[in-house]
Amino acid sequence: MFALLKFCSIFIISFIFISCSMYKSDSSLQSELDIANSCKNKSLKLEMSCYDLIAYKSSFANIRLGIYELKIGESKSAKKRFELAKESGNFYANALLANLYENGIAVKEDRDLAIKLLQDVEYKDPIAAYKISFYYFSNDNIKKGIKLLEFAANSGVKEAQKELVLIYTNNQYINEDSEKAMFYDNLYQDKKEDFSVKIYGK
């Protein structure tokens, strides 16, 4: 009986941990993004005030407020915003938190944690995929680095598109491929909104 109760307790704890660590669906996040986008305004002050009002129902509002606070030097408040967004299931917060840990902003520098935060969402968030790709290149995992860069580039991350143009023309990691270089250069030049702007708002 005791063994059964112990097993049940372990199962419940494990279930809670797994449930708490799950991220929101793309459709749920899109809904929250739409809510946040309704705050966009030519007046930065009004836009930030709007995000503050809707932060309880849109994790993207917390992300955008956090980015603004980081720019004006309120790094501790920014960190809390990013953590709230992550805890609510928004995987786009991982890359922002990773940046804090990588550079020791408002936290003790922890490169290993920064890498883990990015790896956790490398196939979900194109921005995280772009950033973590350099880690794989530096560790000679060229195939994975390129795979993640292409995921980011095809999702609209302009910096990833630019990076792939260089990779496919300079023979540093792989043989030159003019066709792919031209493909990603066309994407880079297409003047579509950068995916990062779509998520971060600016």
N, C-alpha and C positions, 0 to 999 in steps of 0.2 A: 504493500500500500504506500509506504513511504517512498519507495523507488518510483512509483507511478506519479505521486504528487511532485516529486523532484523533477521528473521528466516534463510534466505539465508546466511547471514553473519556468523551466529552461525554455520550453517552446514559446510560452507567452512572452517572456523577456526578449527572445530572439525575434518574435513577430513584431513586437513594438519597435525594436531597433530597426528592423528592415523597413517597416512602414514609415518611420520617422525620417529615414534616409532617402525615401523615394522622391523623385522629382515630379512636378506637375506635367500633365500632358501638353502637347503642342497647342491643342485647341484652347485649353484653359489659359495658357500663357498668352496666346494671341488675343484672347478676350481682355486680359489685363493690360496688354500692350495698347489695344484700342482705347481703353479707358485713359491710360497715361497720355496718349497722343492727343486726346481732346483738350489737354492743358496747354498745348503748344501755343506760344504767344510771342509777338515781336518784343514785348516787354519781358526781360529776363526775370524781373522782380515778381511780376504777376504770374509768370509760368511756374516759378519755384513755389509761390504761395499756393497755387492750384495743386501742385504735386503734394504739398504738405497736407492739404485737405483730403486728398483721396488716397493717401499712403496706406490707410487701413484696408483698402480693397484692391490696390494695385501694387504689386511688388516692384514693378518697373518705376513707379513713382519714387520708391525708396532708393532704387539704383541711381536714378537721375539726380535726386537730391544729394546722394552720397558723392557722386562725381563732382557736383557743384561745390559741396563742402570741402572736398579734397583740394579743389583749385584755390579756395580762399583760405586754406591753412587749417581747417577744422577736421584734421585727420581722424581723431578719435570718434567724432560723431559720424564721419563717413564710414568708418569701419563698422560701427553699430548698424548703420543703414544696410550695408552689404550683407552683414550677418543675418539681419531680419529677412532680407530678400531670399537668401539661401535657405534659411530655416523654413520659409513658407513654401519652398519647392521650386524656386526660380534658379535654374542651373546657370543662367547668364551671370550670376553674382560670383561664381567661382573664379573666373579670370580676374575680376577686380580684387578679390581677396588675395589671390595669388600674387598680384602685383605688390600689394602691401607687404606680404611676407618675404617676397624676393628682395625688396628694397629696404626692409626694416622701417616701414612707415606706420607709426602708431602701434607697432608690435616689435617683438624681438625678431631679428632677421632669421628666417628659417627656409632655406632653399628647398629642402626635402619636402616640406609641407606645401610649398608653392607648386612644386612639380606634381604632387599627389592631387592637389585641387584641380589642376588642369587635366591630368590624366583621367580623373573621374568623369569628366564631361567632354573628352576629346572627340567623341563621335556624336555628340549632341550639339555643342556650341561651336560654330565655325570660327569664332574669335579665339576661343581656347585652343582649337585645333591649329590655328596659325601660330599661336605663341609657343605651344609645346613642340611643334615641328622642329624648332631649332635645337631643342634638347636631344631629339633623336638624331639629327644631323651630327651634333657634336659627339654622339656616342656611336657613330658609324652605322646607325640603323637607317640607311638612306631610303630604303624602300618604304618604310613606315612614314618617314619625314615627308616624302613626296606625296604619299597617299593622303596624309592629313592636310598638306598644303593645297592639294587639288580639291579636297572636300571644302576647304575654306574658300578657295578661289571660285569654285562653281556655285557657292552659296552667296557670293557677292562681296567678299572681303577684298577690298582693293589692294591692300598691302600684300596679300597672298598672291594675287594675280601678277603684281609687279615682280615679286620674288621668283615666281615660276618662269617669267620671261627671261630673267637672268640665268636661272638654273638650266633652262633648255638652250641657252646660247653660249655659256662660258666653259662647258666641259669640265667643271669642277667636280661634280658628283656623278654625273651620267653623260653619255654621249650626246652631242648636240642634236637637237630635233627642231628644225626650223618650222615645221608645221605646227607643233604644239606651242612653240614660242609665239608664233603669229596668232594662234587661237587665243592665248591668254593676254596677249597685247591688245587684241580687239576687245576683249572683255574689259580690260583696264581702261581703254579709251572710250568706252560706250556711254560714259556720262550718267550712268544709272546711279542711284543713291547707294552709297557704301553701306554694307550690312551693319557695320559698327555704328553708323549714324542712326540707322533704323532702330537699333536696340538702345543705344545710349542717349539718343535725342539730339546730339550736337555733333 
